Amino acid sequence: MRSSPTPDVSIILPCAGFGTRFGAPYSKELHCLAPGVTVLDRSLEAVVELVASGLSVRLVVVFGTHKLDTVRYLARYADTFQLVFVYQHHSSEPGLDGAIRSALPMTQGPVALVLPDIVVTGADSASSLLAALRRTEVAGWSVVAAEERDPDTLRQMGALAVAEEDGVVTVSAAAEKPADPSDFNAFWAMVAVTEDKAHRLPDVVTKGVDSPLPGAVALMVERIVNYNTAAS
């Protein structure tokens, strides 16, 4: 049996959610934004840019039986990424943190968490993940983030408190969907981490635990769109 080549970076793409808020008869990541372009294609633009930069990328896709349409759609990326599919059994590994735990054994090298329903936009957005991965050498963690002051938005996202000093933006506090978002001014779209710290990646999306993100470098983008509803 031929072994898979060692990737330069691994991407966790959790696609096992049920998307109940989206309210469409299809997976929300397959929502069409333009002819031949879905939310999933847009969310993967920064990952495709990693390949364009010369990196070998392993895409670890976490799915459930209700997401076979997404599995089929991802076949178009078979020549771009090293595709690995991991089944998430919700009875034993529920939630986004469970999806990450399901994927971690299949990762090698630095790891980035990319959500299939989150799209970053603006100048340099396609290169933001590459820049974030390079910045993990500073503190082990980095995030692609956007400024946000709306409390309702921050309550639904991975909220961050960020500040700039000497041209570098860093995270001072982080919380997953905080009940009180008053201390936060941004939220993340993608998270990158070195291989030796990747075991703590599930803590990024778990409520009620200390986040590993304080001290992370933040690569700020113009806008992050969360496609939670068909009207997003």
C-alpha positions as CSV (number, residue, x, y, z in Angstrom):
1,M,0.0,0.0,0.0
2,R,1.3,3.4,-0.9
3,S,1.5,5.8,2.0
4,S,0.3,9.4,1.7
5,P,2.9,12.0,1.4
6,T,3.6,14.1,4.5
7,P,1.8,17.5,4.0
8,D,3.4,20.8,4.8
9,V,0.2,21.9,6.5
10,S,-3.1,20.3,7.5
11,I,-6.5,22.0,7.3
12,I,-9.5,20.8,9.4
13,L,-12.8,21.5,7.6
14,P,-15.7,20.5,9.8
15,C,-18.7,19.8,7.7
16,A,-20.8,17.6,10.0
17,G,-23.2,20.3,11.3
18,F,-26.9,20.2,10.6
19,G,-27.2,23.9,9.7
20,T,-30.7,24.1,11.2
21,R,-30.6,28.0,11.3
22,F,-29.8,28.1,7.5
23,G,-33.3,26.7,6.7
24,A,-32.6,25.3,3.2
25,P,-33.1,21.8,1.9
26,Y,-29.3,21.6,1.0
27,S,-26.1,22.0,3.0
28,K,-25.4,25.6,3.7
29,E,-21.8,25.4,2.5
30,L,-23.2,24.5,-1.0
31,H,-25.3,27.7,-1.2
32,C,-24.6,29.3,-4.6
33,L,-23.1,32.8,-4.5
34,A,-22.4,33.1,-8.2
35,P,-22.6,30.8,-11.2
36,G,-20.4,27.7,-10.3
37,V,-19.3,29.3,-7.0
38,T,-20.6,28.1,-3.6
39,V,-19.9,29.3,0.0
40,L,-17.6,26.4,0.3
41,D,-15.5,27.5,-2.7
42,R,-15.2,31.0,-1.2
43,S,-14.3,29.6,2.3
44,L,-11.5,27.5,0.7
45,E,-10.0,30.4,-1.4
46,A,-7.3,31.0,1.3
47,V,-6.5,27.3,1.4
48,V,-6.1,27.1,-2.3
49,E,-3.7,30.0,-2.0
50,L,-1.5,27.9,0.2
51,V,-1.2,25.4,-2.6
52,A,-0.4,28.2,-5.1
53,S,2.4,29.3,-2.7
54,G,4.0,25.9,-3.1
55,L,2.8,24.2,0.0
56,S,1.4,20.6,0.1
57,V,-2.0,20.7,1.9
58,R,-3.9,17.9,3.5
59,L,-7.6,18.8,3.8
60,V,-9.2,16.8,6.6
61,V,-13.0,16.9,6.1
62,V,-15.2,15.9,9.0
63,F,-18.6,14.8,7.8
64,G,-21.8,12.9,8.7
65,T,-24.1,10.8,6.6
66,H,-26.3,13.8,6.0
67,K,-23.4,15.6,4.3
68,L,-22.7,13.2,1.4
69,D,-23.6,16.0,-1.0
70,T,-20.7,18.0,0.4
71,V,-18.4,15.0,0.1
72,R,-19.3,14.6,-3.6
73,Y,-18.8,18.3,-4.2
74,L,-15.3,18.3,-2.7
75,A,-14.2,15.8,-5.4
76,R,-13.4,18.8,-7.6
77,Y,-10.5,19.5,-5.2
78,A,-9.0,16.1,-5.5
79,D,-6.1,17.4,-7.7
80,T,-5.6,20.4,-5.4
81,F,-5.5,19.0,-1.9
82,Q,-4.7,15.7,-0.3
83,L,-8.2,14.9,0.7
84,V,-8.9,12.9,3.9
85,F,-12.5,12.2,5.1
86,V,-13.3,11.5,8.7
87,Y,-16.8,10.4,9.9
88,Q,-18.0,12.2,13.0
89,H,-20.3,10.1,15.2
90,H,-22.5,12.6,17.0
91,S,-23.3,10.2,19.9
92,S,-19.7,10.1,21.1
93,E,-18.1,13.3,19.6
94,P,-20.9,15.9,19.3
95,G,-20.4,19.6,18.4
96,L,-17.6,21.5,16.7
97,D,-15.1,20.6,19.3
98,G,-15.9,16.9,18.7
99,A,-15.3,17.4,14.9
100,I,-11.9,18.9,15.6
101,R,-11.0,15.9,17.9
102,S,-12.1,13.5,15.2
103,A,-9.8,15.2,12.7
104,L,-6.7,15.8,14.7
105,P,-5.3,12.2,14.4
106,M,-5.2,12.6,10.7
107,T,-3.3,15.9,10.7
108,Q,0.4,16.4,10.3
109,G,2.5,19.6,10.5
110,P,0.9,23.0,11.4
111,V,-2.8,22.8,11.6
112,A,-5.5,25.4,10.6
113,L,-9.2,25.4,11.4
114,V,-11.3,26.6,8.4
115,L,-15.1,26.7,8.7
116,P,-17.0,25.9,5.6
117,D,-19.7,28.6,6.1
118,I,-17.3,31.5,6.9
119,V,-15.9,33.7,4.1
120,V,-13.2,36.4,4.4
121,T,-13.3,39.3,2.0
122,G,-11.3,42.4,1.2
123,A,-7.7,43.1,0.0
124,D,-5.2,40.3,0.8
125,S,-8.0,38.1,2.2
126,A,-6.8,35.2,0.0
127,S,-3.3,35.4,1.4
128,S,-4.5,35.8,5.0
129,L,-4.2,32.2,6.0
130,L,-0.7,31.9,4.6
131,A,0.3,34.9,6.6
132,A,-1.3,33.5,9.7
133,L,0.5,30.2,9.4
134,R,3.8,32.1,9.1
135,R,3.0,34.0,12.2
136,T,2.5,30.9,14.3
137,E,6.3,30.9,14.7
138,V,5.9,33.9,17.0
139,A,3.5,32.5,19.7
140,G,2.4,29.2,18.4
141,W,-1.1,30.5,17.5
142,S,-2.5,33.0,15.1
143,V,-5.9,33.9,13.8
144,V,-7.5,35.6,10.8
145,A,-9.9,38.1,12.3
146,A,-12.0,41.1,11.6
147,E,-13.1,44.0,13.8
148,E,-16.6,43.8,15.1
149,R,-18.6,45.9,17.7
150,D,-22.1,44.6,17.2
151,P,-22.9,42.6,20.4
152,D,-25.4,40.3,18.6
153,T,-22.7,39.2,16.1
154,L,-20.1,38.7,18.8
155,R,-22.5,36.5,20.8
156,Q,-22.7,34.1,17.9
157,M,-19.0,33.9,17.0
158,G,-15.5,33.3,18.4
159,A,-15.1,36.7,20.0
160,L,-11.7,38.3,20.5
161,A,-10.2,41.3,22.3
162,V,-7.4,42.6,20.0
163,A,-5.0,45.5,20.2
164,E,-2.2,46.8,17.9
165,E,1.2,47.6,19.2
166,D,4.2,48.4,17.0
167,G,2.3,47.3,13.9
168,V,1.4,43.9,15.3
169,V,-2.1,43.0,16.4
170,T,-2.4,40.4,19.2
171,V,-5.2,38.7,21.0
172,S,-5.6,39.6,24.7
173,A,-8.8,37.7,25.4
174,A,-11.0,35.2,23.6
175,A,-14.3,33.5,24.3
176,E,-16.6,31.2,22.3
177,K,-20.0,32.8,21.8
178,P,-19.8,35.0,25.0
179,A,-23.0,35.8,26.8
180,D,-21.5,39.2,27.6
181,P,-19.5,40.5,24.6
182,S,-18.8,44.0,26.0
183,D,-15.1,43.3,26.4
184,F,-14.5,42.1,22.8
185,N,-13.9,44.0,19.6
186,A,-13.3,41.4,16.9
187,F,-14.0,37.8,16.0
188,W,-12.0,35.1,14.2
189,A,-12.6,33.3,10.8
190,M,-9.6,30.9,10.8
191,V,-7.2,29.7,13.5
192,A,-3.7,28.4,12.8
193,V,-1.5,26.5,15.3
194,T,1.8,24.8,15.4
195,E,1.8,21.0,15.4
196,D,3.0,20.7,19.0
197,K,0.1,22.9,20.3
198,A,-2.7,21.5,18.0
199,H,-4.1,19.2,20.7
200,R,-5.6,22.3,22.3
201,L,-7.5,23.4,19.1
202,P,-10.8,22.0,20.4
203,D,-10.6,24.4,23.3
204,V,-10.8,27.3,20.9
205,V,-14.5,26.4,20.2
206,T,-15.5,25.1,23.6
207,K,-17.6,27.3,25.9
208,G,-16.6,27.5,29.6
209,V,-12.9,26.6,29.2
210,D,-9.8,28.8,29.0
211,S,-9.1,29.7,25.4
212,P,-5.6,29.1,24.2
213,L,-5.8,32.2,21.9
214,P,-4.6,35.0,24.2
215,G,-1.2,36.0,23.0
216,A,-2.0,34.9,19.4
217,V,-1.1,37.1,16.5
218,A,-4.1,38.4,14.6
219,L,-4.1,38.9,10.8
220,M,-6.9,41.4,10.3
221,V,-9.1,41.3,7.2
222,E,-11.7,43.7,6.0
223,R,-14.8,41.6,6.6
224,I,-15.9,38.1,7.6
225,V,-19.3,36.8,6.5
226,N,-21.0,34.1,8.4
227,Y,-23.5,32.2,6.2
228,N,-25.8,31.1,9.0
229,T,-28.9,31.9,7.0
230,A,-29.9,31.7,3.3
231,A,-30.3,35.5,3.4
232,S,-26.7,36.2,4.6
